[in-house]
Amino acid sequence: MPSLLEVQRSMREQLLGALEPVSERIAIYRNTVLSTLVNALRLSYPAVQRIVGAEFFEGAARQFIPQHPPGSACLNEYGAQFAEFLAQFPPAATLTYVADVARLEWAVNRALHAPDLPALDVSRFECLSESALATVRFAPHPSLSLLPLKFPADAIWRAVLDQDGSAMAAVDLNSGPVFLQVERESYGVQVRRIPLSAWQFTAALVSGKPLFEAIGEGSQDPDSQISALLADHLTSGRFIDISWTGESPK
């Protein structure tokens, strides 16, 4: 007699695994599960669906789902790998920019559903010695994402969602890489282009590098601009905690 775990695994495989024939009863449940997951992907990737069309999107989603079944019951968290799937999906090969648009849409989805957490209390820096301050590491707010993209996905995304044909026609796919900062602010999710040096500095902080290393990443900017950028990050609530090595606080 199979164990409960074996039964659960078998059911999961029949519902989400490769699309081999199943019983009529299981097929009803499978179609319900697949439809629910396809709809979850539609909600997270509205611009991608408009670019490729509803039929193409559903076909891609139904191939994606067996390869990347959900890891939790929260559908807002489902679909993180869809951009990389599209980048390798042969039918989408001619739409070279669509994976970048998907990367942006997932960052927007993350920002939209990230938990509300208090910003870092900057008074905590007052107790740090100069040497400890250099080793400070920052914990980013979960709504913050930094994207280095080959194509101007932000311009494409806005044009597609606004259904602005003129704006879409004006997009130059060869205009070079863009460096985006995505975050949720009090008035909604914001997508901004930032200079490469500012992006490198911020990305270093987000990745957990100590402050002195992050300053080196943004070395193309003078110290005054790095200081202003760090001050903007702190006042904007982009970081929620700090840690440090070396000396204890003063």
C-alpha positions as CSV (number, residue, x, y, z in Angstrom):
1,M,0.0,0.0,0.0
2,P,1.5,3.4,-1.0
3,S,2.4,5.8,1.7
4,L,0.6,9.2,2.0
5,L,3.8,10.9,0.7
6,E,3.8,8.6,-2.3
7,V,0.2,9.3,-3.0
8,Q,0.8,13.1,-2.7
9,R,3.8,12.9,-5.1
10,S,1.8,10.9,-7.6
11,M,-1.1,13.4,-7.5
12,R,1.3,16.3,-7.9
13,E,2.9,14.6,-10.9
14,Q,-0.5,14.0,-12.5
15,L,-1.6,17.6,-11.9
16,L,1.6,19.5,-12.7
17,G,3.9,17.0,-14.4
18,A,4.4,16.2,-18.1
19,L,1.2,16.3,-19.9
20,E,0.8,12.5,-20.4
21,P,-2.8,11.1,-20.6
22,V,-4.6,10.9,-17.3
23,S,-8.1,9.8,-16.2
24,E,-11.0,12.0,-17.0
25,R,-11.5,12.8,-13.3
26,I,-7.9,13.8,-12.8
27,A,-8.0,15.8,-16.1
28,I,-10.8,18.0,-14.6
29,Y,-8.5,18.9,-11.6
30,R,-5.5,19.3,-13.9
31,N,-7.3,21.8,-16.1
32,T,-8.4,23.8,-13.1
33,V,-4.9,23.9,-11.6
34,L,-3.3,24.8,-15.0
35,S,-5.9,27.5,-15.6
36,T,-5.3,29.0,-12.2
37,L,-1.5,29.1,-12.7
38,V,-1.8,30.5,-16.2
39,N,-4.0,33.3,-14.9
40,A,-1.5,34.0,-12.1
41,L,1.2,34.4,-14.8
42,R,-1.1,36.7,-16.8
43,L,-1.5,39.0,-13.8
44,S,2.2,39.2,-13.2
45,Y,3.2,39.6,-16.9
46,P,0.4,41.7,-18.6
47,A,2.8,43.5,-21.0
48,V,4.4,40.2,-22.1
49,Q,1.0,38.8,-22.8
50,R,0.1,41.8,-24.9
51,I,3.4,41.6,-26.8
52,V,3.1,37.9,-27.7
53,G,-0.7,37.6,-27.8
54,A,-3.1,35.6,-25.5
55,E,-2.9,32.3,-27.4
56,F,0.9,32.3,-27.5
57,F,1.2,33.3,-23.9
58,E,-1.1,30.5,-22.7
59,G,0.9,28.0,-24.8
60,A,4.2,29.2,-23.3
61,A,2.7,29.2,-19.8
62,R,1.4,25.7,-20.1
63,Q,4.9,24.5,-21.1
64,F,6.5,26.5,-18.3
65,I,4.3,25.2,-15.5
66,P,5.4,21.5,-15.6
67,Q,9.0,22.6,-15.5
68,H,8.5,25.2,-12.7
69,P,5.6,24.1,-10.5
70,P,4.7,26.4,-7.6
71,G,6.7,26.2,-4.4
72,S,4.1,27.7,-2.2
73,A,0.3,28.4,-2.1
74,C,0.9,32.1,-2.5
75,L,0.3,32.7,-6.2
76,N,1.8,36.2,-6.0
77,E,5.1,34.4,-5.6
78,Y,4.7,32.2,-8.6
79,G,6.5,32.8,-11.9
80,A,9.9,34.1,-10.9
81,Q,11.6,31.9,-13.6
82,F,9.3,32.9,-16.4
83,A,11.7,35.5,-17.9
84,E,14.6,33.0,-18.1
85,F,12.2,30.4,-19.6
86,L,11.2,32.9,-22.3
87,A,14.8,33.7,-23.0
88,Q,15.3,30.0,-23.9
89,F,11.9,29.4,-25.4
90,P,12.5,28.7,-29.2
91,P,9.1,30.1,-30.4
92,A,10.0,33.5,-28.7
93,A,13.5,33.6,-30.3
94,T,12.6,36.5,-32.7
95,L,11.2,38.6,-29.8
96,T,14.7,39.3,-28.5
97,Y,13.5,41.9,-26.0
98,V,10.6,40.0,-24.4
99,A,12.6,38.3,-21.7
100,D,13.9,41.7,-20.5
101,V,10.3,43.0,-20.4
102,A,9.4,39.9,-18.3
103,R,12.4,40.6,-16.0
104,L,11.0,44.1,-15.4
105,E,7.5,42.9,-14.9
106,W,8.6,40.4,-12.2
107,A,10.5,43.2,-10.4
108,V,7.3,45.3,-10.5
109,N,5.4,42.3,-9.2
110,R,7.9,41.8,-6.3
111,A,7.7,45.5,-5.4
112,L,3.9,45.5,-5.5
113,H,3.6,42.5,-3.1
114,A,6.6,43.0,-0.9
115,P,5.8,43.4,2.9
116,D,5.8,46.8,4.5
117,L,8.9,47.1,6.6
118,P,10.2,50.1,8.5
119,A,13.1,52.0,7.0
120,L,16.5,51.9,8.6
121,D,16.8,54.2,11.6
122,V,19.8,56.4,10.6
123,S,20.5,57.2,14.2
124,R,22.1,53.8,14.5
125,F,25.1,55.2,12.6
126,E,25.9,57.6,15.5
127,C,27.2,54.7,17.6
128,L,29.6,53.4,15.0
129,S,33.3,54.2,15.0
130,E,34.9,55.3,11.7
131,S,36.5,51.9,11.1
132,A,33.2,50.1,11.9
133,L,31.3,52.5,9.5
134,A,33.6,51.4,6.6
135,T,32.5,47.8,7.1
136,V,28.8,48.4,7.3
137,R,26.6,46.1,5.3
138,F,23.1,47.1,4.3
139,A,19.9,44.9,4.1
140,P,17.7,46.2,1.3
141,H,14.0,46.7,1.5
142,P,12.3,43.6,-0.1
143,S,10.5,45.9,-2.7
144,L,13.8,47.0,-4.2
145,S,15.2,45.5,-7.4
146,L,18.1,46.5,-9.6
147,L,18.0,45.4,-13.2
148,P,20.8,45.6,-15.9
149,L,18.9,45.1,-19.1
150,K,20.2,44.8,-22.7
151,F,17.0,46.4,-24.2
152,P,15.0,49.5,-23.2
153,A,12.4,47.3,-21.5
154,D,11.0,50.2,-19.4
155,A,10.1,52.1,-22.5
156,I,8.6,49.0,-24.2
157,W,6.7,48.1,-21.0
158,R,5.1,51.6,-20.6
159,A,4.2,51.8,-24.3
160,V,2.6,48.4,-24.3
161,L,0.6,48.9,-21.2
162,D,-0.5,52.4,-22.3
163,Q,-1.3,50.9,-25.8
164,D,0.7,53.8,-27.2
165,G,1.6,52.8,-30.8
166,S,3.6,55.9,-31.4
167,A,5.7,55.4,-28.2
168,M,6.3,51.8,-29.2
169,A,7.4,52.8,-32.7
170,A,9.8,55.2,-31.2
171,V,11.6,52.6,-29.2
172,D,15.2,52.0,-30.4
173,L,16.1,48.4,-29.6
174,N,19.8,49.2,-30.3
175,S,19.9,52.2,-27.9
176,G,22.1,50.3,-25.5
177,P,21.7,48.8,-22.1
178,V,19.5,50.4,-19.4
179,F,20.1,50.2,-15.6
180,L,16.8,50.2,-13.7
181,Q,15.8,50.8,-10.1
182,V,12.4,49.3,-9.2
183,E,10.8,50.0,-5.8
184,R,7.5,50.6,-4.1
185,E,6.9,54.1,-2.8
186,S,4.0,55.6,-0.9
187,Y,2.3,56.4,-4.2
188,G,3.0,53.2,-6.0
189,V,5.7,51.2,-7.8
190,Q,8.3,53.3,-9.5
191,V,10.6,52.3,-12.3
192,R,13.6,54.6,-12.9
193,R,16.7,54.6,-15.1
194,I,19.8,55.5,-13.2
195,P,23.4,56.1,-14.3
196,L,25.7,53.1,-14.5
197,S,28.0,54.2,-11.7
198,A,25.0,54.9,-9.4
199,W,23.6,51.5,-10.3
200,Q,26.9,49.8,-9.5
201,F,27.2,51.4,-6.2
202,T,23.6,50.6,-5.2
203,A,23.9,47.0,-6.5
204,A,27.0,46.5,-4.4
205,L,25.1,47.7,-1.3
206,V,22.2,45.5,-2.1
207,S,24.4,42.4,-2.6
208,G,25.8,42.9,0.9
209,K,29.2,44.3,0.1
210,P,30.6,46.5,2.9
211,L,30.4,50.2,2.4
212,F,34.1,50.7,1.5
213,E,33.8,48.1,-1.3
214,A,30.6,49.6,-2.6
215,I,32.2,53.1,-2.8
216,G,34.8,51.5,-5.0
217,E,32.1,50.1,-7.3
218,G,30.8,53.6,-7.8
219,S,34.2,55.1,-8.2
220,Q,33.3,56.9,-11.5
221,D,31.3,59.4,-9.4
222,P,33.1,61.9,-7.1
223,D,32.8,61.4,-3.3
224,S,30.2,64.2,-3.1
225,Q,27.8,62.3,-5.5
226,I,28.4,59.0,-3.7
227,S,27.5,60.7,-0.4
228,A,24.4,62.3,-1.9
229,L,23.3,59.0,-3.4
230,L,23.8,57.2,0.0
231,A,21.8,59.9,1.7
232,D,19.0,59.5,-0.8
233,H,18.9,55.8,-0.3
234,L,18.6,56.2,3.5
235,T,16.0,59.0,3.4
236,S,14.0,57.0,0.8
237,G,13.9,53.9,3.0
238,R,15.6,51.6,0.5
239,F,17.4,49.8,3.3
240,I,16.0,48.4,6.5
241,D,18.9,47.2,8.6
242,I,22.7,47.2,8.9
243,S,25.4,45.0,10.2
244,W,29.2,45.5,10.5
245,T,32.5,43.7,11.2
246,G,35.5,44.9,13.1
247,E,35.2,47.2,16.0
248,S,32.2,47.3,18.3
249,P,30.1,50.5,18.4
250,K,31.6,53.4,20.3
